[in-house]
Amino acid sequence: MTTNTTANTATDTTANRATDTATDTTTDATTGVTGAEGVAGVAARSRLDFGKTAGKAFRALIGFDAAAREGLDPALVELIQIRASHLNHCAYCLHMHTSDARKAGESEERLHMVAVWREARHFFTEKEQAALALTEAVTLVADGGVPDDVYAEAAARFDERELAQVLALICTINTWNRVALATGKVAGTDERR
């Protein structure tokens, strides 16, 4: 009974915020997306703007992200970011990185296979497979650490500097996923623009 009351209160509160912020539009209480603005519209959420509120940390994370990508194949960067976003259930980042991958020339076939890459290995190089396995292990580190065989395969496919860059990239996308999820970012929006 408490659960229903809490859920109804949360829905009512969200709906009230939507009414307060948008006079001539309706807001979906589940997603927070304003109807008149469409899928790419701005969410009517009351969560903080991490970039503005924690500007120094946000800029440091942007710097870490840029440093992590340095020297890596852009296609590999997107595959890593897409797979981590799948695992973290981050629709905001998943939408952003699949869009970026398409713009960079990635094929639809490969994008559809990232989530099931183990069953579709022929779509990915051995290097990409090693990076995807390492991405999964690091992203799900609480489930069993990073197995020696996964690390060894990645170390065999990347030189030490590249491996460090891949690891840094996995760390940054996991951080971005957590920031996006915690602050209620809505898939289909892209605040980089």
PyMOL commands that place a pseudoatom at each C-alpha (Angstrom):
pseudoatom trace, name=CA, resn=MET, resi=1, chain=A, elem=C, hetatm=0, pos=[0.000, 0.000, 0.000]
pseudoatom trace, name=CA, resn=THR, resi=2, chain=A, elem=C, hetatm=0, pos=[2.840, 2.399, 0.765]
pseudoatom trace, name=CA, resn=THR, resi=3, chain=A, elem=C, hetatm=0, pos=[4.344, 1.620, -2.642]
pseudoatom trace, name=CA, resn=ASN, resi=4, chain=A, elem=C, hetatm=0, pos=[1.181, 2.674, -4.473]
pseudoatom trace, name=CA, resn=THR, resi=5, chain=A, elem=C, hetatm=0, pos=[0.888, 5.875, -2.467]
pseudoatom trace, name=CA, resn=THR, resi=6, chain=A, elem=C, hetatm=0, pos=[4.539, 6.713, -3.139]
pseudoatom trace, name=CA, resn=ALA, resi=7, chain=A, elem=C, hetatm=0, pos=[4.198, 5.966, -6.864]
pseudoatom trace, name=CA, resn=ASN, resi=8, chain=A, elem=C, hetatm=0, pos=[1.023, 8.074, -7.126]
pseudoatom trace, name=CA, resn=THR, resi=9, chain=A, elem=C, hetatm=0, pos=[2.630, 10.925, -5.225]
pseudoatom trace, name=CA, resn=ALA, resi=10, chain=A, elem=C, hetatm=0, pos=[5.685, 10.820, -7.504]
pseudoatom trace, name=CA, resn=THR, resi=11, chain=A, elem=C, hetatm=0, pos=[3.479, 10.817, -10.609]
pseudoatom trace, name=CA, resn=ASP, resi=12, chain=A, elem=C, hetatm=0, pos=[1.357, 13.677, -9.258]
pseudoatom trace, name=CA, resn=THR, resi=13, chain=A, elem=C, hetatm=0, pos=[4.464, 15.684, -8.359]
pseudoatom trace, name=CA, resn=THR, resi=14, chain=A, elem=C, hetatm=0, pos=[5.943, 15.172, -11.833]
pseudoatom trace, name=CA, resn=ALA, resi=15, chain=A, elem=C, hetatm=0, pos=[2.662, 16.149, -13.481]
pseudoatom trace, name=CA, resn=ASN, resi=16, chain=A, elem=C, hetatm=0, pos=[2.414, 19.270, -11.300]
pseudoatom trace, name=CA, resn=ARG, resi=17, chain=A, elem=C, hetatm=0, pos=[5.966, 20.303, -12.212]
pseudoatom trace, name=CA, resn=ALA, resi=18, chain=A, elem=C, hetatm=0, pos=[5.091, 19.838, -15.879]
pseudoatom trace, name=CA, resn=THR, resi=19, chain=A, elem=C, hetatm=0, pos=[1.992, 22.013, -15.515]
pseudoatom trace, name=CA, resn=ASP, resi=20, chain=A, elem=C, hetatm=0, pos=[3.995, 24.704, -13.727]
pseudoatom trace, name=CA, resn=THR, resi=21, chain=A, elem=C, hetatm=0, pos=[6.711, 24.795, -16.393]
pseudoatom trace, name=CA, resn=ALA, resi=22, chain=A, elem=C, hetatm=0, pos=[4.672, 24.420, -19.563]
pseudoatom trace, name=CA, resn=THR, resi=23, chain=A, elem=C, hetatm=0, pos=[1.407, 26.274, -19.956]
pseudoatom trace, name=CA, resn=ASP, resi=24, chain=A, elem=C, hetatm=0, pos=[0.300, 25.212, -23.437]
pseudoatom trace, name=CA, resn=THR, resi=25, chain=A, elem=C, hetatm=0, pos=[1.992, 21.823, -23.628]
pseudoatom trace, name=CA, resn=THR, resi=26, chain=A, elem=C, hetatm=0, pos=[1.502, 18.445, -22.027]
pseudoatom trace, name=CA, resn=THR, resi=27, chain=A, elem=C, hetatm=0, pos=[4.255, 16.492, -20.380]
pseudoatom trace, name=CA, resn=ASP, resi=28, chain=A, elem=C, hetatm=0, pos=[4.459, 12.730, -20.160]
pseudoatom trace, name=CA, resn=ALA, resi=29, chain=A, elem=C, hetatm=0, pos=[4.765, 12.047, -16.428]
pseudoatom trace, name=CA, resn=THR, resi=30, chain=A, elem=C, hetatm=0, pos=[6.725, 8.856, -17.122]
pseudoatom trace, name=CA, resn=THR, resi=31, chain=A, elem=C, hetatm=0, pos=[9.422, 10.269, -19.396]
pseudoatom trace, name=CA, resn=GLY, resi=32, chain=A, elem=C, hetatm=0, pos=[9.325, 13.951, -18.567]
pseudoatom trace, name=CA, resn=VAL, resi=33, chain=A, elem=C, hetatm=0, pos=[9.338, 14.824, -22.290]
pseudoatom trace, name=CA, resn=THR, resi=34, chain=A, elem=C, hetatm=0, pos=[7.174, 17.769, -23.240]
pseudoatom trace, name=CA, resn=GLY, resi=35, chain=A, elem=C, hetatm=0, pos=[4.715, 16.652, -25.914]
pseudoatom trace, name=CA, resn=ALA, resi=36, chain=A, elem=C, hetatm=0, pos=[4.671, 19.825, -27.990]
pseudoatom trace, name=CA, resn=GLU, resi=37, chain=A, elem=C, hetatm=0, pos=[8.452, 19.693, -28.304]
pseudoatom trace, name=CA, resn=GLY, resi=38, chain=A, elem=C, hetatm=0, pos=[8.589, 16.127, -29.657]
pseudoatom trace, name=CA, resn=VAL, resi=39, chain=A, elem=C, hetatm=0, pos=[11.109, 13.365, -29.024]
pseudoatom trace, name=CA, resn=ALA, resi=40, chain=A, elem=C, hetatm=0, pos=[14.056, 15.711, -29.265]
pseudoatom trace, name=CA, resn=GLY, resi=41, chain=A, elem=C, hetatm=0, pos=[12.378, 18.192, -26.921]
pseudoatom trace, name=CA, resn=VAL, resi=42, chain=A, elem=C, hetatm=0, pos=[13.718, 19.333, -23.614]
pseudoatom trace, name=CA, resn=ALA, resi=43, chain=A, elem=C, hetatm=0, pos=[12.749, 17.256, -20.613]
pseudoatom trace, name=CA, resn=ALA, resi=44, chain=A, elem=C, hetatm=0, pos=[10.680, 18.874, -17.913]
pseudoatom trace, name=CA, resn=ARG, resi=45, chain=A, elem=C, hetatm=0, pos=[12.769, 17.447, -15.093]
pseudoatom trace, name=CA, resn=SER, resi=46, chain=A, elem=C, hetatm=0, pos=[13.786, 19.014, -11.839]
pseudoatom trace, name=CA, resn=ARG, resi=47, chain=A, elem=C, hetatm=0, pos=[17.154, 17.237, -11.605]
pseudoatom trace, name=CA, resn=LEU, resi=48, chain=A, elem=C, hetatm=0, pos=[20.316, 19.284, -11.506]
pseudoatom trace, name=CA, resn=ASP, resi=49, chain=A, elem=C, hetatm=0, pos=[22.328, 20.370, -14.520]
pseudoatom trace, name=CA, resn=PHE, resi=50, chain=A, elem=C, hetatm=0, pos=[25.618, 18.621, -13.735]
pseudoatom trace, name=CA, resn=GLY, resi=51, chain=A, elem=C, hetatm=0, pos=[27.619, 20.712, -16.213]
pseudoatom trace, name=CA, resn=LYS, resi=52, chain=A, elem=C, hetatm=0, pos=[26.515, 23.974, -14.620]
pseudoatom trace, name=CA, resn=THR, resi=53, chain=A, elem=C, hetatm=0, pos=[26.401, 22.859, -11.007]
pseudoatom trace, name=CA, resn=ALA, resi=54, chain=A, elem=C, hetatm=0, pos=[29.680, 20.920, -10.965]
pseudoatom trace, name=CA, resn=GLY, resi=55, chain=A, elem=C, hetatm=0, pos=[31.453, 22.854, -13.698]
pseudoatom trace, name=CA, resn=LYS, resi=56, chain=A, elem=C, hetatm=0, pos=[34.987, 22.042, -12.603]
pseudoatom trace, name=CA, resn=ALA, resi=57, chain=A, elem=C, hetatm=0, pos=[34.261, 18.309, -12.328]
pseudoatom trace, name=CA, resn=PHE, resi=58, chain=A, elem=C, hetatm=0, pos=[32.362, 18.387, -15.631]
pseudoatom trace, name=CA, resn=ARG, resi=59, chain=A, elem=C, hetatm=0, pos=[35.260, 20.075, -17.449]
pseudoatom trace, name=CA, resn=ALA, resi=60, chain=A, elem=C, hetatm=0, pos=[37.696, 17.583, -15.891]
pseudoatom trace, name=CA, resn=LEU, resi=61, chain=A, elem=C, hetatm=0, pos=[35.547, 14.716, -17.156]
pseudoatom trace, name=CA, resn=ILE, resi=62, chain=A, elem=C, hetatm=0, pos=[35.483, 16.247, -20.651]
pseudoatom trace, name=CA, resn=GLY, resi=63, chain=A, elem=C, hetatm=0, pos=[39.283, 16.499, -20.511]
pseudoatom trace, name=CA, resn=PHE, resi=64, chain=A, elem=C, hetatm=0, pos=[39.600, 12.895, -19.318]
pseudoatom trace, name=CA, resn=ASP, resi=65, chain=A, elem=C, hetatm=0, pos=[37.288, 11.753, -22.117]
pseudoatom trace, name=CA, resn=ALA, resi=66, chain=A, elem=C, hetatm=0, pos=[39.285, 13.641, -24.769]
pseudoatom trace, name=CA, resn=ALA, resi=67, chain=A, elem=C, hetatm=0, pos=[42.579, 12.267, -23.427]
pseudoatom trace, name=CA, resn=ALA, resi=68, chain=A, elem=C, hetatm=0, pos=[41.186, 8.720, -23.378]
pseudoatom trace, name=CA, resn=ARG, resi=69, chain=A, elem=C, hetatm=0, pos=[40.184, 8.867, -27.070]
pseudoatom trace, name=CA, resn=GLU, resi=70, chain=A, elem=C, hetatm=0, pos=[43.537, 10.183, -28.206]
pseudoatom trace, name=CA, resn=GLY, resi=71, chain=A, elem=C, hetatm=0, pos=[45.134, 7.878, -30.753]
pseudoatom trace, name=CA, resn=LEU, resi=72, chain=A, elem=C, hetatm=0, pos=[42.276, 5.354, -30.790]
pseudoatom trace, name=CA, resn=ASP, resi=73, chain=A, elem=C, hetatm=0, pos=[40.346, 4.408, -33.915]
pseudoatom trace, name=CA, resn=PRO, resi=74, chain=A, elem=C, hetatm=0, pos=[37.095, 6.443, -33.853]
pseudoatom trace, name=CA, resn=ALA, resi=75, chain=A, elem=C, hetatm=0, pos=[35.048, 3.352, -34.812]
pseudoatom trace, name=CA, resn=LEU, resi=76, chain=A, elem=C, hetatm=0, pos=[36.487, 1.469, -31.839]
pseudoatom trace, name=CA, resn=VAL, resi=77, chain=A, elem=C, hetatm=0, pos=[35.722, 4.413, -29.552]
pseudoatom trace, name=CA, resn=GLU, resi=78, chain=A, elem=C, hetatm=0, pos=[32.052, 4.334, -30.537]
pseudoatom trace, name=CA, resn=LEU, resi=79, chain=A, elem=C, hetatm=0, pos=[31.784, 0.531, -30.214]
pseudoatom trace, name=CA, resn=ILE, resi=80, chain=A, elem=C, hetatm=0, pos=[33.138, 0.712, -26.655]
pseudoatom trace, name=CA, resn=GLN, resi=81, chain=A, elem=C, hetatm=0, pos=[30.789, 3.555, -25.742]
pseudoatom trace, name=CA, resn=ILE, resi=82, chain=A, elem=C, hetatm=0, pos=[27.800, 1.805, -27.283]
pseudoatom trace, name=CA, resn=ARG, resi=83, chain=A, elem=C, hetatm=0, pos=[28.463, -1.489, -25.487]
pseudoatom trace, name=CA, resn=ALA, resi=84, chain=A, elem=C, hetatm=0, pos=[28.957, 0.133, -22.079]
pseudoatom trace, name=CA, resn=SER, resi=85, chain=A, elem=C, hetatm=0, pos=[25.786, 2.176, -22.596]
pseudoatom trace, name=CA, resn=HIS, resi=86, chain=A, elem=C, hetatm=0, pos=[23.869, -1.030, -23.420]
pseudoatom trace, name=CA, resn=LEU, resi=87, chain=A, elem=C, hetatm=0, pos=[25.096, -2.670, -20.230]
pseudoatom trace, name=CA, resn=ASN, resi=88, chain=A, elem=C, hetatm=0, pos=[24.320, 0.384, -18.095]
pseudoatom trace, name=CA, resn=HIS, resi=89, chain=A, elem=C, hetatm=0, pos=[20.874, 0.832, -19.695]
pseudoatom trace, name=CA, resn=CYS, resi=90, chain=A, elem=C, hetatm=0, pos=[21.744, 4.418, -20.578]
pseudoatom trace, name=CA, resn=ALA, resi=91, chain=A, elem=C, hetatm=0, pos=[19.417, 5.323, -23.443]
pseudoatom trace, name=CA, resn=TYR, resi=92, chain=A, elem=C, hetatm=0, pos=[20.703, 8.911, -23.562]
pseudoatom trace, name=CA, resn=CYS, resi=93, chain=A, elem=C, hetatm=0, pos=[24.316, 7.851, -24.237]
pseudoatom trace, name=CA, resn=LEU, resi=94, chain=A, elem=C, hetatm=0, pos=[23.287, 4.932, -26.433]
pseudoatom trace, name=CA, resn=HIS, resi=95, chain=A, elem=C, hetatm=0, pos=[21.318, 7.259, -28.700]
pseudoatom trace, name=CA, resn=MET, resi=96, chain=A, elem=C, hetatm=0, pos=[24.168, 9.764, -28.779]
pseudoatom trace, name=CA, resn=HIS, resi=97, chain=A, elem=C, hetatm=0, pos=[26.889, 7.236, -29.617]
pseudoatom trace, name=CA, resn=THR, resi=98, chain=A, elem=C, hetatm=0, pos=[24.927, 5.260, -32.192]
pseudoatom trace, name=CA, resn=SER, resi=99, chain=A, elem=C, hetatm=0, pos=[24.142, 8.587, -33.888]
pseudoatom trace, name=CA, resn=ASP, resi=100, chain=A, elem=C, hetatm=0, pos=[27.833, 9.564, -33.766]
pseudoatom trace, name=CA, resn=ALA, resi=101, chain=A, elem=C, hetatm=0, pos=[28.832, 6.160, -35.152]
pseudoatom trace, name=CA, resn=ARG, resi=102, chain=A, elem=C, hetatm=0, pos=[26.392, 6.514, -38.061]
pseudoatom trace, name=CA, resn=LYS, resi=103, chain=A, elem=C, hetatm=0, pos=[27.722, 9.991, -38.861]
pseudoatom trace, name=CA, resn=ALA, resi=104, chain=A, elem=C, hetatm=0, pos=[31.260, 8.531, -38.851]
pseudoatom trace, name=CA, resn=GLY, resi=105, chain=A, elem=C, hetatm=0, pos=[30.189, 5.922, -41.410]
pseudoatom trace, name=CA, resn=GLU, resi=106, chain=A, elem=C, hetatm=0, pos=[29.495, 2.911, -39.188]
pseudoatom trace, name=CA, resn=SER, resi=107, chain=A, elem=C, hetatm=0, pos=[27.188, 0.354, -40.812]
pseudoatom trace, name=CA, resn=GLU, resi=108, chain=A, elem=C, hetatm=0, pos=[23.718, -0.361, -39.488]
pseudoatom trace, name=CA, resn=GLU, resi=109, chain=A, elem=C, hetatm=0, pos=[24.552, -4.078, -39.497]
pseudoatom trace, name=CA, resn=ARG, resi=110, chain=A, elem=C, hetatm=0, pos=[27.434, -3.651, -37.060]
pseudoatom trace, name=CA, resn=LEU, resi=111, chain=A, elem=C, hetatm=0, pos=[25.466, -1.265, -34.857]
pseudoatom trace, name=CA, resn=HIS, resi=112, chain=A, elem=C, hetatm=0, pos=[22.698, -3.850, -34.542]
pseudoatom trace, name=CA, resn=MET, resi=113, chain=A, elem=C, hetatm=0, pos=[25.209, -6.556, -33.639]
pseudoatom trace, name=CA, resn=VAL, resi=114, chain=A, elem=C, hetatm=0, pos=[27.108, -4.763, -30.854]
pseudoatom trace, name=CA, resn=ALA, resi=115, chain=A, elem=C, hetatm=0, pos=[24.791, -6.023, -28.108]
pseudoatom trace, name=CA, resn=VAL, resi=116, chain=A, elem=C, hetatm=0, pos=[25.195, -9.625, -29.330]
pseudoatom trace, name=CA, resn=TRP, resi=117, chain=A, elem=C, hetatm=0, pos=[28.751, -9.426, -30.608]
pseudoatom trace, name=CA, resn=ARG, resi=118, chain=A, elem=C, hetatm=0, pos=[29.739, -12.819, -29.154]
pseudoatom trace, name=CA, resn=GLU, resi=119, chain=A, elem=C, hetatm=0, pos=[27.188, -14.492, -31.425]
pseudoatom trace, name=CA, resn=ALA, resi=120, chain=A, elem=C, hetatm=0, pos=[28.179, -12.292, -34.379]
pseudoatom trace, name=CA, resn=ARG, resi=121, chain=A, elem=C, hetatm=0, pos=[31.968, -12.239, -34.093]
pseudoatom trace, name=CA, resn=HIS, resi=122, chain=A, elem=C, hetatm=0, pos=[32.413, -12.149, -37.870]
pseudoatom trace, name=CA, resn=PHE, resi=123, chain=A, elem=C, hetatm=0, pos=[31.142, -8.553, -37.842]
pseudoatom trace, name=CA, resn=PHE, resi=124, chain=A, elem=C, hetatm=0, pos=[34.047, -7.442, -35.631]
pseudoatom trace, name=CA, resn=THR, resi=125, chain=A, elem=C, hetatm=0, pos=[37.826, -7.640, -35.810]
pseudoatom trace, name=CA, resn=GLU, resi=126, chain=A, elem=C, hetatm=0, pos=[39.723, -9.572, -33.157]
pseudoatom trace, name=CA, resn=LYS, resi=127, chain=A, elem=C, hetatm=0, pos=[40.896, -6.246, -31.739]
pseudoatom trace, name=CA, resn=GLU, resi=128, chain=A, elem=C, hetatm=0, pos=[37.301, -4.964, -31.495]
pseudoatom trace, name=CA, resn=GLN, resi=129, chain=A, elem=C, hetatm=0, pos=[36.186, -8.233, -29.882]
pseudoatom trace, name=CA, resn=ALA, resi=130, chain=A, elem=C, hetatm=0, pos=[38.935, -7.914, -27.262]
pseudoatom trace, name=CA, resn=ALA, resi=131, chain=A, elem=C, hetatm=0, pos=[37.881, -4.314, -26.565]
pseudoatom trace, name=CA, resn=LEU, resi=132, chain=A, elem=C, hetatm=0, pos=[34.207, -5.295, -26.277]
pseudoatom trace, name=CA, resn=ALA, resi=133, chain=A, elem=C, hetatm=0, pos=[35.034, -8.138, -23.862]
pseudoatom trace, name=CA, resn=LEU, resi=134, chain=A, elem=C, hetatm=0, pos=[37.159, -5.790, -21.748]
pseudoatom trace, name=CA, resn=THR, resi=135, chain=A, elem=C, hetatm=0, pos=[34.376, -3.187, -21.838]
pseudoatom trace, name=CA, resn=GLU, resi=136, chain=A, elem=C, hetatm=0, pos=[31.927, -5.756, -20.491]
pseudoatom trace, name=CA, resn=ALA, resi=137, chain=A, elem=C, hetatm=0, pos=[34.293, -6.926, -17.751]
pseudoatom trace, name=CA, resn=VAL, resi=138, chain=A, elem=C, hetatm=0, pos=[35.165, -3.424, -16.548]
pseudoatom trace, name=CA, resn=THR, resi=139, chain=A, elem=C, hetatm=0, pos=[31.572, -2.166, -16.798]
pseudoatom trace, name=CA, resn=LEU, resi=140, chain=A, elem=C, hetatm=0, pos=[30.292, -5.186, -14.839]
pseudoatom trace, name=CA, resn=VAL, resi=141, chain=A, elem=C, hetatm=0, pos=[33.339, -5.308, -12.548]
pseudoatom trace, name=CA, resn=ALA, resi=142, chain=A, elem=C, hetatm=0, pos=[31.218, -5.951, -9.448]
pseudoatom trace, name=CA, resn=ASP, resi=143, chain=A, elem=C, hetatm=0, pos=[30.010, -9.228, -10.986]
pseudoatom trace, name=CA, resn=GLY, resi=144, chain=A, elem=C, hetatm=0, pos=[33.415, -10.898, -10.960]
pseudoatom trace, name=CA, resn=GLY, resi=145, chain=A, elem=C, hetatm=0, pos=[36.239, -8.491, -11.543]
pseudoatom trace, name=CA, resn=VAL, resi=146, chain=A, elem=C, hetatm=0, pos=[38.196, -8.447, -14.780]
pseudoatom trace, name=CA, resn=PRO, resi=147, chain=A, elem=C, hetatm=0, pos=[39.041, -12.069, -15.613]
pseudoatom trace, name=CA, resn=ASP, resi=148, chain=A, elem=C, hetatm=0, pos=[42.671, -12.816, -16.451]
pseudoatom trace, name=CA, resn=ASP, resi=149, chain=A, elem=C, hetatm=0, pos=[41.778, -14.289, -19.850]
pseudoatom trace, name=CA, resn=VAL, resi=150, chain=A, elem=C, hetatm=0, pos=[39.813, -11.170, -20.867]
pseudoatom trace, name=CA, resn=TYR, resi=151, chain=A, elem=C, hetatm=0, pos=[42.684, -8.917, -19.821]
pseudoatom trace, name=CA, resn=ALA, resi=152, chain=A, elem=C, hetatm=0, pos=[45.269, -11.147, -21.515]
pseudoatom trace, name=CA, resn=GLU, resi=153, chain=A, elem=C, hetatm=0, pos=[43.345, -11.112, -24.801]
pseudoatom trace, name=CA, resn=ALA, resi=154, chain=A, elem=C, hetatm=0, pos=[43.117, -7.313, -24.728]
pseudoatom trace, name=CA, resn=ALA, resi=155, chain=A, elem=C, hetatm=0, pos=[46.822, -7.049, -23.849]
pseudoatom trace, name=CA, resn=ALA, resi=156, chain=A, elem=C, hetatm=0, pos=[47.628, -9.309, -26.820]
pseudoatom trace, name=CA, resn=ARG, resi=157, chain=A, elem=C, hetatm=0, pos=[45.659, -7.104, -29.234]
pseudoatom trace, name=CA, resn=PHE, resi=158, chain=A, elem=C, hetatm=0, pos=[46.725, -3.641, -28.029]
pseudoatom trace, name=CA, resn=ASP, resi=159, chain=A, elem=C, hetatm=0, pos=[50.119, -2.227, -27.160]
pseudoatom trace, name=CA, resn=GLU, resi=160, chain=A, elem=C, hetatm=0, pos=[50.427, -0.911, -23.591]
pseudoatom trace, name=CA, resn=ARG, resi=161, chain=A, elem=C, hetatm=0, pos=[49.597, 2.679, -24.497]
pseudoatom trace, name=CA, resn=GLU, resi=162, chain=A, elem=C, hetatm=0, pos=[46.524, 1.672, -26.529]
pseudoatom trace, name=CA, resn=LEU, resi=163, chain=A, elem=C, hetatm=0, pos=[45.377, -0.657, -23.767]
pseudoatom trace, name=CA, resn=ALA, resi=164, chain=A, elem=C, hetatm=0, pos=[45.665, 2.159, -21.243]
pseudoatom trace, name=CA, resn=GLN, resi=165, chain=A, elem=C, hetatm=0, pos=[43.663, 4.425, -23.592]
pseudoatom trace, name=CA, resn=VAL, resi=166, chain=A, elem=C, hetatm=0, pos=[40.960, 1.747, -24.013]
pseudoatom trace, name=CA, resn=LEU, resi=167, chain=A, elem=C, hetatm=0, pos=[40.750, 1.304, -20.248]
pseudoatom trace, name=CA, resn=ALA, resi=168, chain=A, elem=C, hetatm=0, pos=[40.504, 5.066, -19.735]
pseudoatom trace, name=CA, resn=LEU, resi=169, chain=A, elem=C, hetatm=0, pos=[37.752, 5.269, -22.363]
pseudoatom trace, name=CA, resn=ILE, resi=170, chain=A, elem=C, hetatm=0, pos=[35.798, 2.487, -20.658]
pseudoatom trace, name=CA, resn=CYS, resi=171, chain=A, elem=C, hetatm=0, pos=[36.076, 4.412, -17.396]
pseudoatom trace, name=CA, resn=THR, resi=172, chain=A, elem=C, hetatm=0, pos=[34.888, 7.663, -18.963]
pseudoatom trace, name=CA, resn=ILE, resi=173, chain=A, elem=C, hetatm=0, pos=[31.832, 6.183, -20.692]
pseudoatom trace, name=CA, resn=ASN, resi=174, chain=A, elem=C, hetatm=0, pos=[30.830, 4.441, -17.482]
pseudoatom trace, name=CA, resn=THR, resi=175, chain=A, elem=C, hetatm=0, pos=[31.080, 7.780, -15.678]
pseudoatom trace, name=CA, resn=TRP, resi=176, chain=A, elem=C, hetatm=0, pos=[29.081, 9.563, -18.400]
pseudoatom trace, name=CA, resn=ASN, resi=177, chain=A, elem=C, hetatm=0, pos=[26.420, 6.838, -18.231]
pseudoatom trace, name=CA, resn=ARG, resi=178, chain=A, elem=C, hetatm=0, pos=[26.090, 7.321, -14.486]
pseudoatom trace, name=CA, resn=VAL, resi=179, chain=A, elem=C, hetatm=0, pos=[25.887, 11.099, -14.773]
pseudoatom trace, name=CA, resn=ALA, resi=180, chain=A, elem=C, hetatm=0, pos=[23.221, 10.839, -17.501]
pseudoatom trace, name=CA, resn=LEU, resi=181, chain=A, elem=C, hetatm=0, pos=[21.165, 8.300, -15.566]
pseudoatom trace, name=CA, resn=ALA, resi=182, chain=A, elem=C, hetatm=0, pos=[21.439, 10.140, -12.250]
pseudoatom trace, name=CA, resn=THR, resi=183, chain=A, elem=C, hetatm=0, pos=[20.446, 13.487, -13.765]
pseudoatom trace, name=CA, resn=GLY, resi=184, chain=A, elem=C, hetatm=0, pos=[17.597, 12.093, -15.859]
pseudoatom trace, name=CA, resn=LYS, resi=185, chain=A, elem=C, hetatm=0, pos=[18.901, 12.799, -19.363]
pseudoatom trace, name=CA, resn=VAL, resi=186, chain=A, elem=C, hetatm=0, pos=[16.355, 11.933, -22.057]
pseudoatom trace, name=CA, resn=ALA, resi=187, chain=A, elem=C, hetatm=0, pos=[17.292, 9.854, -25.102]
pseudoatom trace, name=CA, resn=GLY, resi=188, chain=A, elem=C, hetatm=0, pos=[16.969, 11.818, -28.306]
pseudoatom trace, name=CA, resn=THR, resi=189, chain=A, elem=C, hetatm=0, pos=[18.342, 15.015, -26.819]
pseudoatom trace, name=CA, resn=ASP, resi=190, chain=A, elem=C, hetatm=0, pos=[22.005, 15.936, -27.168]
pseudoatom trace, name=CA, resn=GLU, resi=191, chain=A, elem=C, hetatm=0, pos=[23.280, 18.690, -24.949]
pseudoatom trace, name=CA, resn=ARG, resi=192, chain=A, elem=C, hetatm=0, pos=[26.625, 18.894, -26.743]
pseudoatom trace, name=CA, resn=ARG, resi=193, chain=A, elem=C, hetatm=0, pos=[25.015, 21.076, -29.422]
for i in range(1, 193): cmd.bond("trace and resi %d" % i, "trace and resi %d" % (i + 1))
show_as sticks, trace
zoom trace
